Amino acid sequence: MRIMIVTDAWAPQTNGVVRTLAQTADWLGRFGHEVRMLTPRDFRSIACPTYPEIRLSLLPRKAVLNSIAGFAPHALHIATEGPLGLAARRYCLKNRLRFTTSYHTQFPQYLRARFPIPMAASYWLLHKFHCAAARCMVSTLSLRHDLAARGFENLASWRRGVDTEVFKPGAKDFLSLPRPIAAYVGRVAVEKNIEAFLEMPWEGSKIVIGDGPERARLQAQYPDTTFTGFRFGQDLAAHLAAADVMVFPSRTDTFGLVNLEAMACGVPVAAYPVTGPIDVIDDGVTGALDEDLAAAARRALTLDPDKCREHAMRFGWDASAREFESNLVFCRPQTPPRGPSTVDAAPAAAAQLV
């Protein structure tokens, strides 16, 4: 089956959305599907104001039209609400093609952190964008309940995964810092609420693994914290595994993929009891949830690393990709295309397409 995924979030961005889409595309290929990613790399783009890592595609409508028509996908998924997502959505509606979307980012909260935009207006726009889809995929039950309360009616579950071959327990002496070591992993941006982590009282060391528009300011303001910049693959896993606790201060993430990555490394997670963490963290087993972030971090230090690893082992990317596959719909109602890739590799999933 030919599957097109349209996303405004792609490399060189480093975040959970990009990792999720890359892993999903890879596994769909392993299942025997032909996958085409439509990303900002296919277009002329400019840096997003206040967030230069994000690339905004310039006037992509015609090129998106040609790409979709040329590939003629059996199923089309729009992952983001940016210029490419909007162009693909417009093309699908104009040509009466069915499509799916996914809700990755709490844009109302993100925008509110930067500009005085009422969240009600942002949610209205997001509802309009996603309600045209046959299904809107969400990562957690609490997010599904929240969006349903806001009038979203086409919601479907799409769990996240973790590569437990890369993220696994490692040597604690990889980091030569006073212990206990509390780590933050992710973008260094205002919506991540990193200052809550940096300001919390802590008898040990703090390390920030990541980069972003707030790094220079925060690094100057908190000189006692170690800022490593971005780390990738085995290097990221080694840094994370060497920590004693990972602190996740965000109140706006829909999931927080780094939570699973930390658990896979045998590192418990401390977080606020909000959407995302409450669905991923088993309080008192794989991490600690508390409105007092320092208290959560101290309590997390007492937890069993083996329980964290055991929990993460249940979240394979293959299962995540299968769930994504089962949520897809044919662009036009039809009999599933017959051929070796669809019939032999994923008969059950193809049969679920409607």
C-alpha positions, 0 to 999 in steps of 0.5 A: 500500500502507498502511504503518504505522510505530510509533516512540517516537523522534520530533521534537522528539528530534534523532538519527539514528533520527528522521532515518532514519525521517522520510526513510524515510516521506518516500521511501515516500510518493514511491514511492506508498505511504500511510504513517501514523506512530504517534509520541508526538505522538499520545499524552499523554506525560511526559519520560524520567527523566535524558533529558527530550528523550525523551517516554514515551507514557502508557498507550497500549495502547487508543489504539494498538489503535484506531489500528492497527485504524482504519488497517488497514495492509497492513504494520506496522513497529515501530521502537523498544522503548518504550511504543508499540512494546511496545503495537503488538507486543502487539496484533500477537501477540494478533491474529496479525498479522505485523510487522517491527522494527528494531534502532537502539540499543545499549540494553544499553550505554546502560543500563549507562552509567547504571545497574548493569543486567547487559547479559545481561539487557538482551539477553535482553529485546531478543531476546524483543522482536525474535524475534517479528517476521518480520524485524528490520532492522539497519544494518551487517554487524558489528551483524548478526554481533554479534546473530546470535552472541547468538541473533537469527535473523530479521535483515535488512539496512537501510542508512542514507542521507544527503541530499547536497544539504544536506550538501555541501562549504562555506566553511571560513571559516564558523567563525572558530576556530584550526585545525585544527578538530575537531568532534563532532556529536550528542547530548551524553549519557553514552553518546556518550563525548564526554569522550574527544573533549574530553580528547584532546590537540589543537593547534587548536579543538574544537567540539561541535554538539548538545545533551543532558543532559550539556551544562551539566556538560561546558561548564563543565568544558571552557571552551576548547571551543565548544558550539553547541547543536543546529543543523539543516539548512543551518546544521548542514551549514555548521558541519560542512563548516567543520570539518577533521575530525569525531571520533566517540567513541561505542563504542555506536552501531549506525551513526552517521549523522553519519559519512555527513553529515560525509563528504558535506561532505568532512570525514574522520572519526576514530573507534574501530574498533568496530561502526558506524564499521568499517562506515561508514569506509574506514580511510585513505580516508574517515577513520581508525580507532584506539584512540588517538582523537587519533592517528586525528584527526591521521591523518584530517587528511591525507586527501582531502576529495573521496574522502569526498564520493565515498563518501557519494554512494553512500548515497542515501535513496532506496536506503535506503527501497527496502531498507526497503520490500523487507523489509516483510511483509504483516500477513496473508499475501495477494496484494499489493493492486492499485492505481495506487500499488502496481502503478505506483510499486513493483511490484518491492518489492510482489512481494517482500512475503511 
